[in-house]
Amino acid sequence: MNRDEHMHEAQELLRRAHGEATDGGNEGNAAELLWGSFAHCLIAVAQRDGLPHDSHRAFEWTARHMDAAKGGNDWRSRFDSAERLRRHSYHGDLPARELRTHRQLTREGIQEFLQTLQDST
């Protein structure tokens, strides 16, 4: 998949996650869909910047790369939230308040990723 295809897939997964979260769907599915959307954004950024993008470790590296370019740790923090959602999708271990927080942080990250990627095309 190329960068545009990853961006499209990220948008589609974000849309599906919203549906799962708001239409009485499955919380675990919504969490996994948000993780997937975030991961597709990371791959698109990695492709844009010539970074590896073939492993979970590479995803973390991309988040760190973005923080280094911008200064701060916003992307690493958002990556941590997306990871927590991924774990929640398997274990269902997040209390409702934390789940809402991690969903919000991950959605914000996805939206910023998509805007950043659109601006760079």
N, C-alpha and C positions, 0 to 999 in steps of 0.2 A: 504494500500500500504506500502511496505517496503522501506527502504532507496534507494536501487538500482532502484526500480520502480519510485520513485520520481525524482531521477537523470535523468532517461531516459525521463520522461515526461518533465522535465525542458529543456532538450536538444531539444526535439521535438517542444515544444512551442517557444523556441528561434529560431529554424529554420523557423517555420511558421511566426514568427514576422518579420524576415528578409525578407521573401517573400512578406509580406504585405507592408513593408516599401519601398521595392525596385522595385516591379513589378507593380506599379500603383495601389496598394491596398488601403485599407481604413486605414487612420491614427489612428482612434479610435480603430480599431481591432488590429493594430500593438501594440499600447500602452497597451491594455488589455492583449495581449499575452505575452508581456514582463513582466507585473506584475505577470501573472500566472507562468511564468518560475521562476521568483525571489521567489515567494511564495513556489513553490515546493522545491527550494534549501533550503529555511529557514526550511521547514518541515524536510528535510533530515538531516540537521545539528541538529535540535532539537531532532530527533530520535537518532542520533549518541550520543548526549551528555545527553540524558535522560531528556530533557526539555519538558514542555507542548507545544503542537503544534495544538491546536484545536480552535484558535481564532486569530483575527487580533492583539489583544493585545499580544498574545503569540508570534506572528511573530516579533513584535517590541522588545519584551523581548529577543528573540534569537539574534537579531541584536546587542542589548546592551551587551549581554553575549559575543558575539564574539569580540566586542570592548574592553571589560574588559580583555579578555584573551590576546589580542594583544597590547592593549594600543592605545589610540587615539579615533577617532570617525568616521572612514572611513565607517564602516558598517551601523551605524545610518544614515549617510549622504546618502549612497546608498539606504537604506530603504526609506528615504524621497523622493528620486528621483523616485523610483518605485511607491510609493504612489501617487506622482504627475501624473505619467502616468496613473494610475488607475482612478484618478479623471478626467483626460483629456479624457479618453475613454467614459465617461458619459457626460461631459460638453463641450468638445472641447475648453477649455479655455486657452490653452498654446500658446503663440506666437511661430512662427516657430523656432526661435533661441533657446528658452528655451526647446522646444520639442526635438530638436537635442541634446542639452546638457543632458537632463534627459534620453534620450534613450542611449546615450553613457555611462553615469555613470552606468545605470542599466545593460547594456550589459557587461561592465567590471566587475561589481559585480557578475553577473551570471557566467561568465567565471572563475573568481577567486574562487567562491563557488565550482563549478564543479571540478576544479583542487584540491582544498583543500579536497573535499570529496573523490576524486579518490586516493589521496595520503594517506588517512586514512583507505583505505580498504585493 
